[in-house]
Amino acid sequence: MSSDPLVIFTPSGKRGHVPAGTPVLTAARQLGVDLDSVCGGRGICSKCQITPSFGSFPKHGVTVEQDALSDWNAVEARYDEKRGLATGRRLGCQAKIMSDVVIDVPPESQVHRQVVRKEAAQRDITMDPATRLYFVEVEEPDMHQPTGDLERLSRALSEQWQVGAVTAVPSLMTKLQPVLRKGKWQVTVALHKGHRDAAAQIIDIWPGLHEGGLYGLAIDLGSTTIAAHLTDLATGAVVASSGLMNPQIRFGEDLMSRVSYAMMNPGGEVEMTTAVREALNDLTRAIADDAAIDPALIVEAVFVCNPVMHHLLLGLDPVELGQAPFALATSEAMDLPARDLDLTVMNPRAQVYVLPCIAGHVGADAAAVALSEEPGKSDDLVLIVDVGTNAEILLGDKRGVLACSSPTGPAFEGAQISSGQRAAPGAIERIEIDPITKEPRFRVIGSSLWSNEDGFDAAIATTGITGICGSGIIEAVAEMRMAGLLDDSGLIGSAEQTGTARSIPEGRTHAYLIYDASAEGGPRITVTQGDIRAIQLAKSALYAGARLLMDNMDVDRVDRVVLAGAFGAHISTKHAMVLGMIPDAPLDKVTSAGNAAGTGARIALCNIGARAEIERVVRQITKVETAIEPKFQDHFVAANAIPHKTDPFPELAKVVDLPKPSFNSGGEEMTGRRRRRRA
């Protein structure tokens, strides 16, 4: 075992040992980490800013001490004095690695920025927002009938718009009288009235007729990415969409790693809450800039998120979610002022609505999917799978709906893959392998051309080929299975067994070579046996969760499958079925719903009746806990095979004839996918 310090970069997940004293920028280049620099490491450009994380990281197997990086030096001090460095930031060209460390590369320091692929889907929504504009004429004050300006405004709203009681917070009261007089007693009021029996609240007030509109944010707060849709509250139109990486990744890529961080590091939950709230403010500022609107016109936000993210957003300790019985601090929907969440970029009196959670491991994001897809109203039995670092699964029809979650991990998003990366320009996102020649062709993000088409090299000249993202690795494994490069146990064959020199030795196993530019100093992109194992673990957890719901409903088949999230929008149904990620079904009955959780958030943003509806629906959904179901492990083990050990997948067999090679040499036996020497 190396005695050199271990450095782990997030969000890429790339890691390696480097000699003590190695600059962070040098380590990043050696490990193929996407860290920018244009000044040659002289501390001038600031492109290589990084954020070290300290404390115990059980998932990574390291404890990071405060002196893991070299001390702040004169170059950093000079740069901070002249231009300023955010708290906790270091310059990667100056900070040296002295002991084990976890280092986050923020989006602005990445050459190839993450593509958050959670676009807004087209959807007809009945508009009935909680916050509306009301133009009113207010009586002027009268010495003979003394009443306050607020009381006369309230009376005007009641008489002219049939609005009930209204309230105003002190920050609104400070501008009430000047605005009434500037508008000559004609004003436009932004009034927030929720779906519960509570007084309406004045959010803002403008003199005369305000025609600048009102906006709300529908936010899908995921473990890996945060996606937001800026929505016109009058029309429901999405005027801008934006996203960024969740900065909590540096504390752990999956949810349980973050829970562990909170357990092992006093105050860790506060660190994670602060990080995500700061990111939400950055995202709000960026999306308002994109739409060229005043952020003060953003008067509402609706959040959907899994239970751990739900607690960390609200500033609640998530530790109880890491141990049975997985108790939530609250599962109810929440209405609260944005200022309580330190969301300061939007209107200072903006309101937040957080959808209800279904259970300890099935959160508000699953509730949003249920609101969007309405499985409880389906005539046929539908399986809805929303895949991310944690998968939420719904199964149901008019008879009832079941729900569970499965810990798929980050492999589907390109993390923990040898040549893996997040979705960004230059990443391989599609791949096909000729079953005869075993030669690959691929497409990268940023170009619509395949690698064997004329003009491909020119099209990718600015991005290059940098790695393989989640959709690419999923298709690569499925294509390898269809091309006979991979047997049903997940073992990659040798060059002699597969008939191609692209099957290359790697230790005691083999890898498949997709692309090699190492001679020119570029990347060498392969699919290794370890990569296959990571995908097997992820897809087995997903399948086992779905199959467990089917057991509880006493069925062996589903009528249709809906794939939600970025996964559903960017992976072909055939490849998903070949891998055995989902139960067998006719391919024409497997469809994509896009970012269904984000769509559910938009519905709740635009229609207060939908909020009452989803609060009712979640109480009728039956939660199945995978962590304590004995059958989950049985299904998981059987699903390790590609596509499956015992399920014949008859619908898949109608469209794909899978080869039946066996690459186990017999000299070693496979036990739980690990090789064990015979005694």
Buried (B, 14 or more C-beta within 10 A) or exposed (E): EEEBBBBBBBBBBBBBBBEEEBBBBBBBBEBBBBBBBEEEBEBBBBBBBBBBBBBBBBBBEBBBEEEBBBEBBEBBEEBBEEEEBEEEBBBBBBBBBBBBBBBBBBBEBBBBBBBBBBBBBEBEBEEEBBBBBBBBEBBEBEEEEEEEBBEBBBBBBBEEEEBEEBEBBEEBEEBBEEBBBBBEBBBBBBBBBBBEEEEBBBBBBBBEEBEEBBBBBBBBBBBBBBBBBBBBBBEBEBBBBBBBBBBBBBBBBBBBBBBBBBBEBEEBBBBBBBBBBEBBBBBBBBBBEEBEBEBBBBBBBBBBBBBBBBBBBBBBBBBBBBEEEBEBBEBEBBBEBBBEBEBBBBBBBBBBBBBBBBBBBBBBBBBBBBBBBBBBEBEEBBBBBBBBBBBBBBBBBEEEBBBBBBBBBBBBBBBBBBBBBBBBBBBBBBBBBEEEEBEBBBBBBBBEBBBEEEEBEEBBEEBBBBBBBBBBBBBBBBBBBBBBBBBBBBBBBBBEBBBBEBBBEBEEBBBBBBBBEEEEEEBBBBBBBBBBBBBBBBBBBBBBBBBBBBBBBEBEEBBBBBBBBBBBBBBBBBBBBBBBBBBBBBBEBBBBBBBBBBBBBBBBBBBBEBBBBBBEBBEEBBBBBBBEBEEBEBBBBBBBBBBBEEBEBEBBEEEBEBEEBEBEEEEEEEEEBEBEEEE
